[in-house]
Amino acid sequence: MFGRGKHPEAEILFVRDADVAVTALRRALADAGPEERPGLERAVALAERAAAATDTDVRARWVRERLAAVGYEGPADSIAAIKHLREAAPGLRLLSAVQLAKSAVAKDA
């Protein structure tokens, strides 16, 4: 998050590098002994699932995690949820918080 001037505005940048982890895990799996293979195969499957997530999936997960962290269980696009999101990410603009919340609701629909 980056701010400017007296009134910093936060933007959320979602970095997706699960494909790097998948590549590293596949290399490790190729060199693994029989005792390591089951765990590495499971790790590859989990990393592949993370790599397959869409941008909407990532944004929705971020919103749900922030709301769960404060114990909020209502609709992700409610006024209370927007307030919690902005508290979780100080400086997050109202418009950005609303867009992120709408992403989460759209994903859940």
Backbone as CSV, one residue per row, in Angstrom:
resi,resn,N_x,N_y,N_z,CA_x,CA_y,CA_z,C_x,C_y,C_z
1,MET,0.837,-1.157,0.000,0.000,0.000,0.000,0.888,1.228,0.000
2,PHE,0.526,2.195,-0.770,1.321,3.398,-0.891,0.447,4.609,-0.629
3,GLY,0.981,5.574,0.090,0.230,6.784,0.361,0.942,7.980,-0.230
4,ARG,0.190,9.059,-0.418,0.759,10.282,-0.945,0.253,11.440,-0.112
5,GLY,1.134,12.368,0.213,0.740,13.608,0.845,0.115,13.442,2.210
6,LYS,-0.698,14.455,2.576,-1.330,14.484,3.888,-2.388,13.401,4.060
7,HIS,-3.033,13.050,2.977,-4.129,12.094,3.044,-3.774,10.852,2.227
8,PRO,-3.015,9.941,2.838,-2.624,8.758,2.061,-3.842,7.921,1.678
9,GLU,-3.788,7.392,0.494,-4.836,6.508,0.008,-4.211,5.152,-0.257
10,ALA,-4.800,4.141,0.311,-4.259,2.802,0.144,-4.905,2.124,-1.056
11,GLU,-4.111,1.458,-1.808,-4.598,0.595,-2.874,-4.107,-0.799,-2.529
12,ILE,-4.925,-1.759,-2.756,-4.556,-3.136,-2.474,-4.014,-3.740,-3.757
13,LEU,-2.812,-4.249,-3.675,-2.177,-4.907,-4.811,-2.095,-6.386,-4.475
14,PHE,-2.748,-7.194,-5.280,-2.740,-8.628,-5.063,-1.660,-9.237,-5.948
15,VAL,-0.654,-9.817,-5.312,0.452,-10.429,-6.035,0.182,-11.925,-6.116
16,ARG,0.268,-12.434,-7.334,-0.019,-13.842,-7.538,1.226,-14.522,-8.075
17,ASP,1.853,-15.311,-7.236,3.057,-16.013,-7.667,2.991,-17.502,-7.326
18,ALA,1.796,-18.029,-7.247,1.632,-19.453,-6.942,2.256,-20.326,-8.019
19,ASP,2.322,-19.813,-9.257,2.922,-20.604,-10.328,4.407,-20.867,-10.054
20,VAL,5.075,-19.943,-9.386,6.480,-20.135,-9.009,6.586,-21.275,-7.991
21,ALA,5.661,-21.286,-7.036,5.658,-22.354,-6.035,5.360,-23.703,-6.682
22,VAL,4.428,-23.731,-7.627,4.100,-24.985,-8.322,5.325,-25.530,-9.035
23,THR,6.043,-24.676,-9.727,7.246,-25.105,-10.447,8.279,-25.683,-9.487
24,ALA,8.512,-24.991,-8.379,9.498,-25.470,-7.391,9.065,-26.799,-6.781
25,LEU,7.781,-26.927,-6.481,7.292,-28.177,-5.897,7.368,-29.329,-6.888
26,ARG,7.096,-29.064,-8.150,7.208,-30.129,-9.162,8.646,-30.599,-9.309
27,ARG,9.588,-29.659,-9.248,11.014,-30.053,-9.304,11.377,-30.915,-8.117
28,ALA,10.913,-30.503,-6.944,11.193,-31.279,-5.736,10.563,-32.658,-5.822
29,LEU,9.373,-32.728,-6.373,8.686,-34.010,-6.526,9.446,-34.926,-7.484
30,ALA,9.983,-34.354,-8.540,10.730,-35.159,-9.516,11.959,-35.804,-8.889
31,ASP,12.549,-35.154,-7.910,13.763,-35.655,-7.248,13.480,-36.367,-5.931
32,ALA,12.228,-36.469,-5.545,11.869,-36.992,-4.222,11.958,-38.508,-4.155
33,GLY,12.279,-38.952,-2.968,12.262,-40.383,-2.682,10.848,-40.825,-2.362
34,PRO,10.640,-42.122,-2.275,9.283,-42.645,-2.056,8.618,-42.127,-0.775
35,GLU,9.403,-41.881,0.263,8.818,-41.413,1.526,8.370,-39.946,1.454
36,GLU,8.957,-39.168,0.559,8.597,-37.752,0.422,7.464,-37.516,-0.579
37,ARG,7.272,-38.444,-1.487,6.334,-38.244,-2.595,4.899,-37.913,-2.164
38,PRO,4.300,-38.646,-1.215,2.900,-38.347,-0.876,2.703,-36.898,-0.409
39,GLY,3.577,-36.421,0.440,3.455,-35.049,0.930,3.670,-34.019,-0.166
40,LEU,4.650,-34.280,-1.015,4.912,-33.344,-2.106,3.802,-33.373,-3.149
41,GLU,3.228,-34.546,-3.403,2.103,-34.620,-4.340,0.925,-33.803,-3.821
42,ARG,0.675,-33.888,-2.523,-0.410,-33.091,-1.908,-0.083,-31.606,-2.006
43,ALA,1.164,-31.237,-1.747,1.574,-29.830,-1.836,1.420,-29.292,-3.256
44,VAL,1.782,-30.097,-4.250,1.629,-29.683,-5.644,0.151,-29.448,-5.954
45,ALA,-0.704,-30.341,-5.511,-2.142,-30.196,-5.769,-2.687,-28.915,-5.140
46,LEU,-2.280,-28.628,-3.905,-2.736,-27.405,-3.243,-2.220,-26.158,-3.950
47,ALA,-0.958,-26.174,-4.335,-0.374,-25.022,-5.027,-1.019,-24.822,-6.393
48,GLU,-1.326,-25.926,-7.086,-1.994,-25.807,-8.389,-3.383,-25.193,-8.231
49,ARG,-4.068,-25.562,-7.165,-5.391,-24.977,-6.913,-5.268,-23.477,-6.656
50,ALA,-4.258,-23.085,-5.890,-4.039,-21.653,-5.638,-3.685,-20.919,-6.927
51,ALA,-2.882,-21.551,-7.763,-2.478,-20.923,-9.029,-3.658,-20.780,-9.980
52,ALA,-4.637,-21.656,-9.860,-5.793,-21.620,-10.751,-6.840,-20.590,-10.319
53,ALA,-6.682,-20.024,-9.132,-7.653,-19.042,-8.637,-7.667,-17.815,-9.545
54,THR,-8.852,-17.312,-9.792,-8.992,-16.103,-10.602,-8.727,-14.875,-9.740
55,ASP,-8.593,-13.734,-10.381,-8.421,-12.484,-9.643,-9.623,-12.238,-8.730
56,THR,-10.805,-12.568,-9.207,-12.009,-12.409,-8.394,-11.948,-13.312,-7.174
57,ASP,-11.453,-14.529,-7.346,-11.295,-15.453,-6.215,-10.368,-14.853,-5.164
58,VAL,-9.257,-14.308,-5.622,-8.254,-13.755,-4.701,-8.828,-12.561,-3.943
59,ARG,-9.505,-11.663,-4.656,-10.097,-10.495,-3.997,-11.172,-10.929,-2.991
60,ALA,-12.017,-11.867,-3.385,-13.085,-12.334,-2.504,-12.506,-12.990,-1.254
61,ARG,-11.461,-13.785,-1.413,-10.827,-14.416,-0.252,-10.248,-13.371,0.691
62,TRP,-9.613,-12.333,0.123,-9.032,-11.268,0.944,-10.131,-10.603,1.776
63,VAL,-11.247,-10.289,1.140,-12.355,-9.645,1.851,-12.872,-10.560,2.956
64,ARG,-13.145,-11.825,2.621,-13.676,-12.764,3.624,-12.715,-12.941,4.798
65,GLU,-11.405,-13.006,4.508,-10.418,-13.166,5.585,-10.403,-11.947,6.503
66,ARG,-10.470,-10.731,5.928,-10.471,-9.523,6.743,-11.706,-9.466,7.620
67,LEU,-12.861,-9.804,7.037,-14.101,-9.757,7.804,-14.122,-10.836,8.888
68,ALA,-13.633,-12.016,8.575,-13.579,-13.089,9.571,-12.644,-12.733,10.725
69,ALA,-11.568,-12.026,10.417,-10.593,-11.657,11.450,-11.209,-10.760,12.524
70,VAL,-12.224,-9.991,12.158,-12.875,-9.119,13.146,-14.185,-9.725,13.655
71,GLY,-14.472,-10.954,13.227,-15.661,-11.652,13.692,-16.942,-11.226,13.008
72,TYR,-16.839,-10.539,11.882,-18.026,-10.098,11.154,-18.568,-11.254,10.323
73,GLU,-19.871,-11.501,10.434,-20.479,-12.620,9.722,-21.621,-12.208,8.801
74,GLY,-21.877,-10.923,8.663,-22.984,-10.465,7.829,-22.596,-10.379,6.368
75,PRO,-23.442,-9.740,5.582,-23.177,-9.594,4.145,-21.912,-8.779,3.894
76,ALA,-21.117,-9.224,2.947,-19.828,-8.580,2.670,-19.974,-7.193,2.075
77,ASP,-21.149,-6.876,1.547,-21.320,-5.562,0.932,-22.165,-4.611,1.778
78,SER,-22.330,-4.939,3.052,-23.088,-4.054,3.938,-22.225,-2.880,4.387
79,ILE,-22.870,-1.879,4.932,-22.130,-0.719,5.442,-21.161,-1.148,6.534
80,ALA,-21.591,-2.039,7.417,-20.712,-2.512,8.494,-19.483,-3.227,7.923
81,ALA,-19.693,-4.034,6.896,-18.567,-4.752,6.287,-17.584,-3.772,5.655
82,ILE,-18.096,-2.769,4.969,-17.225,-1.766,4.345,-16.410,-1.063,5.423
83,LYS,-17.056,-0.730,6.528,-16.355,-0.085,7.647,-15.223,-0.980,8.158
84,HIS,-15.505,-2.271,8.337,-14.480,-3.206,8.816,-13.328,-3.333,7.814
85,LEU,-13.648,-3.368,6.537,-12.589,-3.462,5.524,-11.676,-2.242,5.583
86,ARG,-12.271,-1.075,5.734,-11.470,0.148,5.766,-10.644,0.233,7.036
87,GLU,-11.134,-0.353,8.131,-10.345,-0.409,9.369,-9.207,-1.417,9.229
88,ALA,-9.453,-2.499,8.500,-8.431,-3.530,8.309,-7.303,-3.052,7.407
89,ALA,-7.613,-2.143,6.507,-6.616,-1.603,5.575,-6.686,-0.076,5.657
90,PRO,-6.054,0.500,6.687,-6.121,1.954,6.859,-5.714,2.683,5.576
91,GLY,-6.517,3.669,5.220,-6.244,4.431,4.014,-6.944,3.886,2.781
92,LEU,-7.586,2.736,2.902,-8.315,2.169,1.774,-9.467,3.103,1.423
93,ARG,-9.516,3.506,0.179,-10.572,4.426,-0.248,-11.924,3.740,-0.196
94,LEU,-12.936,4.542,0.044,-14.295,4.027,0.123,-14.676,3.295,-1.160
95,LEU,-14.370,3.889,-2.298,-14.703,3.254,-3.575,-14.018,1.897,-3.718
96,SER,-12.751,1.815,-3.335,-12.022,0.544,-3.422,-12.633,-0.498,-2.496
97,ALA,-12.997,-0.089,-1.280,-13.606,-1.019,-0.330,-14.939,-1.543,-0.864
98,VAL,-15.729,-0.664,-1.452,-17.017,-1.072,-2.009,-16.807,-2.045,-3.169
99,GLN,-15.863,-1.758,-4.044,-15.592,-2.646,-5.178,-15.106,-4.009,-4.717
100,LEU,-14.224,-4.033,-3.712,-13.740,-5.306,-3.189,-14.901,-6.102,-2.559
101,ALA,-15.742,-5.419,-1.811,-16.882,-6.095,-1.174,-17.827,-6.652,-2.225
102,LYS,-18.069,-5.891,-3.284,-18.947,-6.372,-4.357,-18.341,-7.585,-5.048
103,SER,-17.014,-7.615,-5.177,-16.346,-8.791,-5.749,-16.618,-10.025,-4.918
104,ALA,-16.553,-9.863,-3.602,-16.784,-11.001,-2.716,-18.222,-11.497,-2.819
105,VAL,-19.159,-10.567,-2.877,-20.570,-10.959,-2.988,-20.833,-11.633,-4.321
106,ALA,-20.268,-11.084,-5.398,-20.453,-11.677,-6.727,-19.867,-13.081,-6.778
107,LYS,-18.741,-13.290,-6.126,-18.103,-14.598,-6.119,-18.959,-15.613,-5.365
108,ASP,-19.590,-15.156,-4.294,-20.408,-16.050,-3.477,-21.755,-16.366,-4.106
109,ALA,-22.161,-15.557,-5.080,-23.495,-15.742,-5.693,-23.519,-16.934,-6.633
